[in-house]
């Protein structure tokens, strides 16, 4: 890869993320404080659990209560998190901010005048069905130690982890449409796609589009089989019909899939939405301009076609997780040809590590765009299943007004899947 970079996570919908200085990971951090990087097996761990759920008597917010601060400080000390062992730090000194969190987890910045800010990630109740935490931790360690990509994980506890923090601001939905920022993102994605898959995954890997489909479909069926789920909802989502459509799509894809025209298999981020893209607060003038963009949150990172990762990013242009309807995508916001090709130019030239002749660049961009179009429905299918699985906790607890409507999100993504199959003539 090139020189060090920096990486991010997804927004907690009704909580502002526009000024979050988070980084749940870093793609090429160009300068970081020296801290011991532990091996995966040696990551400090405690069996303690932290409960930051909003359920608390009298309408109080749990993570804002003294008891939570005391438990968190005790956990930080047990784990010997750098700068947090100072006996002078008291629970009342902690500043705990829930920031551009995550649709999968709860994410916080934890600070004190006597210690360095850290990022606290508490895993969501249904995330175990979606993410293999041991594999995720190993991936983060390999990326940070061998490629200087991603956050250093200081320690883990029973239902979460403590990560390195970087001073930055989270991008907004409108930022994605800025031509210069889009080019920066394209260059960043190309750099991540240059990682050797086998270094991260080992031999015998399979693309995540297929592997996750199998496991998430099983988990989604289990959610819809819950006693509290209505027959009307089961019929509306109709996973049997979805599976038939998916199988037909998978039989068609090999006829157009081309690793030489944009669908080479890469280590992909798979969740390049604006909440997982940060901009460093202070730019180092000695590094390329695009490296002020930080890509974070590698929970769903895995081998996939490069075209899938880009297709997924285009769908995120249609999302606004801070709107009145954060669960709905607006197809009218899908990037224009000019906007897509602006991104492709930066991506392709970074892949080539050279300035390509204009005619060749245009040809490669056209080929890549066709591959992106072919893999685009797979993104809708991926996140449609994800939405059903994520809804489990709300369905089991009969939550009438969830913070994020995962079922409505799944409806939207499944509808997008069907729509794009029709556009492909399937």
C-alpha positions as CSV (number, residue, x, y, z in Angstrom):
1,X,0.0,0.0,0.0
2,X,1.0,3.6,0.0
3,X,1.9,5.3,3.2
4,X,-0.2,5.2,6.5
5,X,-3.9,6.1,6.4
6,X,-7.0,6.4,8.7
7,X,-10.5,4.6,9.1
8,X,-14.7,5.2,10.5
9,X,-18.6,4.0,11.5
10,X,-22.4,4.7,10.8
11,X,-24.6,7.5,12.3
12,X,-26.9,7.1,15.2
13,X,-29.8,8.5,13.4
14,X,-31.5,11.1,15.5
15,X,-28.3,12.1,17.2
16,X,-26.1,14.7,15.5
17,X,-23.0,13.4,13.8
18,X,-22.1,16.4,11.8
19,X,-19.4,17.5,14.2
20,X,-18.3,14.1,15.5
21,X,-14.6,13.7,15.7
22,X,-14.7,10.0,15.7
23,X,-12.7,7.3,14.1
24,X,-13.5,3.8,14.8
25,X,-10.7,3.1,12.4
26,X,-8.1,4.7,10.2
27,X,-7.0,4.2,6.7
28,X,-3.4,5.2,6.7
29,X,-2.9,7.3,9.8
30,X,0.1,9.4,8.9
31,X,1.2,10.1,12.5
32,X,-0.1,8.5,15.7
33,X,1.2,8.4,19.2
34,X,3.3,5.4,20.0
35,X,1.2,2.8,21.8
36,X,1.9,-0.9,22.1
37,X,0.0,-2.8,19.4
38,X,-1.0,-6.2,20.8
39,X,-1.4,-9.4,18.8
40,X,-4.9,-10.7,18.4
41,X,-4.4,-13.4,21.0
42,X,-2.9,-10.9,23.4
43,X,-5.6,-8.3,23.3
44,X,-6.4,-7.4,26.9
45,X,-9.9,-8.6,27.8
46,X,-12.3,-8.6,30.7
47,X,-15.6,-10.4,31.1
48,X,-17.3,-7.2,32.4
49,X,-20.3,-6.0,30.5
50,X,-21.4,-2.4,29.9
51,X,-25.0,-1.6,29.4
52,X,-25.7,1.7,27.6
53,X,-29.2,0.8,26.4
54,X,-31.7,3.7,26.6
55,X,-34.1,1.6,28.8
56,X,-33.9,3.3,32.2
57,X,-36.6,4.3,34.7
58,X,-38.1,7.8,34.8
59,X,-37.0,8.6,31.2
60,X,-33.3,8.9,32.2
61,X,-30.6,8.0,29.7
62,X,-28.5,5.2,31.1
63,X,-25.0,6.2,29.8
64,X,-25.5,9.7,31.4
65,X,-25.9,8.2,34.9
66,X,-23.1,8.1,37.5
67,X,-23.3,4.3,37.8
68,X,-22.4,3.9,34.1
69,X,-19.4,6.2,34.4
70,X,-18.2,4.3,37.4
71,X,-18.5,1.0,35.7
72,X,-16.8,2.3,32.6
73,X,-13.9,3.8,34.5
74,X,-13.5,0.5,36.4
75,X,-13.4,-1.3,33.0
76,X,-10.8,1.1,31.6
77,X,-8.6,0.6,34.6
78,X,-8.9,-3.2,34.6
79,X,-7.9,-3.2,30.9
80,X,-4.9,-0.8,31.5
81,X,-6.1,1.3,28.6
82,X,-3.3,3.8,27.9
83,X,-3.5,7.0,30.1
84,X,-6.6,5.7,31.9
85,X,-4.9,4.1,34.9
86,X,-4.2,7.4,36.6
87,X,-5.8,7.1,40.1
88,X,-6.7,10.8,40.0
89,X,-9.4,10.2,37.4
90,X,-12.8,10.0,39.1
91,X,-16.1,8.9,37.6
92,X,-17.5,12.4,37.7
93,X,-14.6,13.5,35.5
94,X,-15.6,11.4,32.6
95,X,-17.2,13.1,29.6
96,X,-19.2,10.5,27.6
97,X,-20.6,11.6,24.3
98,X,-22.8,9.4,22.1
99,X,-21.7,10.3,18.6
100,X,-22.5,9.4,15.0
101,X,-23.0,6.0,16.5
102,X,-23.9,3.1,14.4
103,X,-26.9,1.3,13.2
104,X,-25.2,-1.9,14.5
105,X,-23.6,-0.7,17.7
106,X,-23.6,2.2,20.2
107,X,-20.5,4.3,19.8
108,X,-19.2,6.9,22.3
109,X,-16.3,9.2,22.8
110,X,-14.9,9.0,26.3
111,X,-12.6,11.8,27.6
112,X,-11.1,13.3,30.7
113,X,-8.8,16.2,31.4
114,X,-6.3,13.6,32.7
115,X,-6.5,11.0,29.9
116,X,-6.5,10.7,26.2
117,X,-9.9,10.4,24.4
118,X,-10.8,6.9,23.4
119,X,-13.6,5.4,21.4
120,X,-16.0,3.1,23.2
121,X,-18.0,0.6,21.0
122,X,-20.8,-1.4,22.7
123,X,-22.1,-4.2,20.4
124,X,-25.7,-4.1,19.4
125,X,-28.0,-6.9,20.7
126,X,-28.6,-8.5,17.3
127,X,-25.1,-7.9,15.9
128,X,-23.9,-11.4,16.8
129,X,-26.1,-12.8,14.0
130,X,-24.4,-10.5,11.5
131,X,-20.8,-10.2,12.6
132,X,-18.1,-12.7,13.7
133,X,-16.5,-10.6,16.4
134,X,-13.3,-12.8,16.6
135,X,-12.8,-12.5,12.9
136,X,-13.4,-8.8,13.0
137,X,-10.9,-8.3,15.7
138,X,-8.3,-10.3,13.8
139,X,-9.0,-8.2,10.7
140,X,-8.5,-5.0,12.5
141,X,-5.2,-6.2,14.0
142,X,-3.8,-7.3,10.6
143,X,-4.9,-4.0,8.9
144,X,-3.5,-1.8,11.6
145,X,-0.2,-3.7,12.2
146,X,0.7,-4.8,8.7
147,X,-0.9,-2.1,6.5
148,X,-1.2,0.8,9.0
149,X,-4.9,0.8,8.2
150,X,-7.6,0.9,10.8
151,X,-7.7,1.8,14.5
152,X,-5.7,0.1,17.1
153,X,-7.9,-1.9,19.5
154,X,-6.6,-1.3,23.0
155,X,-8.8,-3.9,24.7
156,X,-12.1,-5.8,24.7
157,X,-14.8,-6.5,27.2
158,X,-17.7,-8.9,27.1
159,X,-19.9,-6.9,24.8
160,X,-17.6,-4.4,23.2
161,X,-14.2,-2.9,22.8
162,X,-12.0,0.2,23.4
163,X,-10.4,1.7,20.3
164,X,-8.0,4.5,19.3
165,X,-9.5,7.9,18.7
166,X,-8.6,10.4,15.9
167,X,-9.5,14.1,15.8
168,X,-11.9,14.4,12.8
169,X,-15.4,15.3,11.7
170,X,-17.9,12.9,10.1
171,X,-19.0,13.6,6.5
172,X,-22.6,14.4,5.8
173,X,-24.9,13.2,3.1
174,X,-24.3,16.4,1.1
175,X,-20.6,16.1,1.5
176,X,-20.6,12.9,-0.7
177,X,-21.8,15.1,-3.6
178,X,-18.9,17.5,-3.5
179,X,-16.8,16.6,-6.5
180,X,-13.4,17.0,-4.7
181,X,-14.5,15.0,-1.7
182,X,-15.9,12.3,-4.0
183,X,-12.5,12.0,-5.8
184,X,-10.8,11.7,-2.4
185,X,-13.2,8.9,-1.5
186,X,-12.5,7.2,-4.8
187,X,-8.7,7.3,-4.2
188,X,-9.1,6.0,-0.6
189,X,-11.3,3.1,-1.8
190,X,-8.6,2.2,-4.4
191,X,-6.0,2.1,-1.7
192,X,-8.0,-0.2,0.5
193,X,-8.7,-2.4,-2.5
194,X,-4.9,-2.9,-2.9
195,X,-4.7,-4.9,0.3
196,X,-3.7,-8.5,-0.2
197,X,-6.8,-10.5,0.6
198,X,-4.9,-13.6,1.8
199,X,-2.9,-11.5,4.3
200,X,-6.2,-10.5,6.0
201,X,-8.4,-13.6,5.3
202,X,-6.0,-16.4,4.8
203,X,-6.4,-19.0,2.0
204,X,-9.8,-20.4,1.0
205,X,-11.8,-17.2,1.2
206,X,-15.2,-16.7,-0.4
207,X,-16.7,-13.4,-1.5
208,X,-18.9,-12.0,1.2
209,X,-21.9,-11.4,-1.1
210,X,-22.4,-15.1,-1.3
211,X,-21.2,-16.2,2.2
212,X,-23.2,-13.5,4.0
213,X,-26.3,-14.2,2.0
214,X,-26.4,-17.8,3.2
215,X,-25.9,-17.0,6.9
216,X,-28.1,-13.8,7.0
217,X,-31.0,-15.5,5.1
218,X,-31.1,-18.2,7.9
219,X,-31.0,-15.5,10.6
220,X,-33.7,-13.5,8.8
221,X,-36.0,-16.5,8.6
222,X,-35.5,-17.0,12.3
223,X,-36.6,-13.4,13.0
224,X,-39.7,-13.7,10.9
225,X,-40.6,-16.9,12.6
226,X,-40.8,-15.2,16.0
227,X,-44.3,-15.6,17.5
228,X,-44.9,-11.8,17.7
229,X,-44.3,-11.4,13.9
230,X,-47.6,-11.1,12.0
231,X,-48.4,-13.3,9.1
232,X,-49.0,-10.1,7.1
233,X,-45.3,-9.1,7.6
234,X,-44.1,-12.5,6.7
235,X,-46.1,-12.5,3.5
236,X,-45.1,-9.0,2.6
237,X,-41.3,-9.7,2.9
238,X,-41.7,-13.2,1.5
239,X,-38.2,-14.5,1.9
240,X,-39.0,-17.6,-0.3
241,X,-39.8,-15.3,-3.3
242,X,-36.7,-13.3,-2.5
243,X,-34.5,-16.4,-2.4
244,X,-35.9,-17.5,-5.8
245,X,-35.1,-14.1,-7.3
246,X,-31.6,-14.2,-5.7
247,X,-30.8,-17.6,-7.2
248,X,-31.9,-16.4,-10.6
249,X,-29.7,-13.4,-10.3
250,X,-26.7,-15.5,-9.2
251,X,-27.2,-17.8,-12.2
252,X,-27.1,-14.7,-14.5
253,X,-24.2,-12.8,-13.0
254,X,-21.4,-15.1,-14.3
255,X,-22.4,-14.2,-17.8
256,X,-21.4,-10.6,-17.3
257,X,-19.0,-10.6,-14.3
258,X,-15.5,-9.7,-15.4
259,X,-12.6,-9.4,-13.1
260,X,-10.6,-7.5,-15.8
261,X,-13.3,-4.8,-16.2
262,X,-14.0,-3.7,-12.7
263,X,-15.0,-6.8,-10.7
264,X,-11.6,-8.0,-9.5
265,X,-11.9,-9.5,-6.1
266,X,-10.6,-7.2,-3.4
267,X,-10.6,-6.6,0.3
268,X,-13.7,-4.4,0.3
269,X,-15.1,-2.1,3.0
270,X,-18.8,-3.0,2.0
271,X,-20.3,-0.1,4.0
272,X,-18.9,3.2,2.6
273,X,-21.7,5.4,3.8
274,X,-21.1,9.0,4.9
275,X,-21.1,8.1,8.6
276,X,-18.1,5.9,8.0
277,X,-16.2,8.6,6.2
278,X,-14.3,11.1,8.3
279,X,-12.2,14.2,7.5
280,X,-9.2,14.9,9.6
281,X,-9.5,18.1,11.6
282,X,-5.8,18.9,10.9
283,X,-4.3,18.1,7.6
284,X,-0.7,17.1,7.3
285,X,0.6,19.2,4.4
286,X,3.3,16.5,3.6
287,X,0.7,13.9,2.6
288,X,-1.5,13.7,-0.5
289,X,-4.6,15.8,-0.2
290,X,-7.0,12.8,-0.4
291,X,-5.6,11.3,2.8
292,X,-7.4,13.7,4.9
293,X,-10.4,11.4,4.4
294,X,-10.6,8.6,6.9
295,X,-12.5,5.4,6.2
296,X,-13.7,3.7,9.4
297,X,-15.9,0.9,10.8
298,X,-14.7,-2.4,9.3
299,X,-17.4,-4.6,10.8
300,X,-18.6,-5.7,7.3
301,X,-15.2,-5.6,5.5
302,X,-14.5,-8.8,3.6
303,X,-13.5,-10.0,0.1
304,X,-15.9,-8.9,-2.6
305,X,-15.9,-7.6,-6.2
306,X,-14.6,-4.1,-6.3
307,X,-17.7,-3.2,-8.3
308,X,-19.9,-4.3,-5.4
309,X,-18.1,-2.0,-3.0
310,X,-18.6,0.9,-5.4
311,X,-22.2,0.0,-6.2
312,X,-22.9,0.0,-2.4
313,X,-21.3,3.4,-2.1
314,X,-23.6,4.8,-4.8
315,X,-26.7,3.5,-3.0
316,X,-25.4,5.4,0.1
317,X,-25.6,8.6,-1.9
318,X,-29.4,8.1,-1.9
319,X,-29.5,7.8,2.0
320,X,-29.8,10.5,4.6
321,X,-29.7,8.9,8.1
322,X,-30.4,12.3,9.7
323,X,-33.7,13.0,7.8
324,X,-37.2,12.6,9.1
325,X,-37.3,9.2,7.3
326,X,-33.8,7.9,7.8
327,X,-34.8,4.4,6.8
328,X,-35.8,5.4,3.3
329,X,-33.5,5.7,0.3
330,X,-34.3,8.2,-2.5
331,X,-33.4,6.8,-5.9
332,X,-33.6,10.3,-7.3
333,X,-30.4,11.1,-5.4
334,X,-28.4,8.3,-7.2
335,X,-25.3,9.9,-8.7
336,X,-25.4,11.1,-12.3
337,X,-23.0,9.7,-15.0
338,X,-20.8,12.8,-14.5
339,X,-20.7,12.3,-10.8
340,X,-19.9,8.6,-11.1
341,X,-17.1,9.1,-13.7
342,X,-15.6,11.8,-11.5
343,X,-15.2,9.2,-8.8
344,X,-14.0,6.5,-11.3
345,X,-11.2,8.7,-12.6
346,X,-9.7,9.1,-9.1
347,X,-10.2,5.4,-8.3
348,X,-8.7,4.0,-11.5
349,X,-5.7,6.3,-11.5
350,X,-5.0,5.4,-7.9
351,X,-5.3,1.7,-8.8
352,X,-2.9,2.2,-11.7
353,X,-0.6,4.4,-9.6
354,X,-0.2,6.5,-12.7
355,X,-1.9,9.2,-14.8
356,X,-3.8,7.2,-17.5
357,X,-4.3,8.6,-21.0
358,X,-7.7,10.2,-21.3
359,X,-9.0,7.7,-23.9
360,X,-7.9,4.7,-21.8
361,X,-9.3,6.2,-18.6
362,X,-12.7,6.7,-20.3
363,X,-12.7,3.1,-21.6
364,X,-11.9,1.7,-18.2
365,X,-14.5,3.9,-16.5
366,X,-17.2,2.7,-18.9
367,X,-16.3,-0.9,-18.2
368,X,-16.3,-0.3,-14.5
369,X,-19.7,1.4,-14.6
370,X,-21.2,-1.6,-16.4
371,X,-19.8,-4.0,-13.7
372,X,-21.1,-1.7,-11.0
373,X,-24.5,-1.8,-12.6
374,X,-24.4,-5.6,-12.7
375,X,-23.5,-6.0,-9.0
376,X,-25.8,-3.2,-7.8
377,X,-28.8,-5.4,-6.9
378,X,-26.6,-7.4,-4.6
379,X,-26.1,-4.4,-2.3
380,X,-29.9,-4.1,-1.9
381,X,-30.2,-7.8,-1.1
382,X,-27.3,-7.6,1.4
383,X,-28.8,-4.7,3.4
384,X,-32.4,-6.0,3.0
385,X,-31.5,-9.2,4.9
386,X,-29.4,-7.1,7.4
387,X,-32.4,-4.9,8.2
388,X,-34.6,-8.0,9.0
389,X,-31.9,-9.4,11.3
390,X,-31.3,-6.1,13.0
391,X,-35.1,-5.8,13.7
392,X,-35.1,-8.8,16.1
393,X,-34.6,-6.9,19.3
394,X,-37.3,-4.3,18.5
395,X,-39.7,-7.1,17.4
396,X,-39.1,-9.2,20.5
397,X,-39.6,-6.2,22.8
398,X,-42.6,-4.9,20.8
399,X,-41.0,-1.5,20.3
400,X,-43.6,0.7,18.6
401,X,-41.3,3.6,17.7
402,X,-37.8,2.3,17.2
403,X,-34.9,4.7,16.9
404,X,-34.4,3.3,13.4
405,X,-37.1,1.4,11.6
406,X,-35.2,-1.7,10.4
407,X,-38.2,-3.4,8.9
408,X,-39.1,-0.4,6.9
409,X,-35.5,-0.2,5.8
410,X,-35.6,-3.9,4.7
411,X,-38.7,-3.2,2.7
412,X,-37.0,-0.3,0.9
413,X,-33.9,-2.4,0.1
414,X,-35.9,-5.4,-1.1
415,X,-38.0,-3.2,-3.3
416,X,-34.7,-1.8,-4.7
417,X,-33.5,-5.3,-5.4
418,X,-36.6,-6.2,-7.4
419,X,-36.5,-2.9,-9.2
420,X,-32.9,-3.3,-10.4
421,X,-33.5,-6.9,-11.4
422,X,-36.3,-5.6,-13.7
423,X,-33.9,-3.0,-15.1
424,X,-31.4,-5.7,-15.9
425,X,-34.1,-7.7,-17.7
426,X,-34.3,-10.3,-15.0
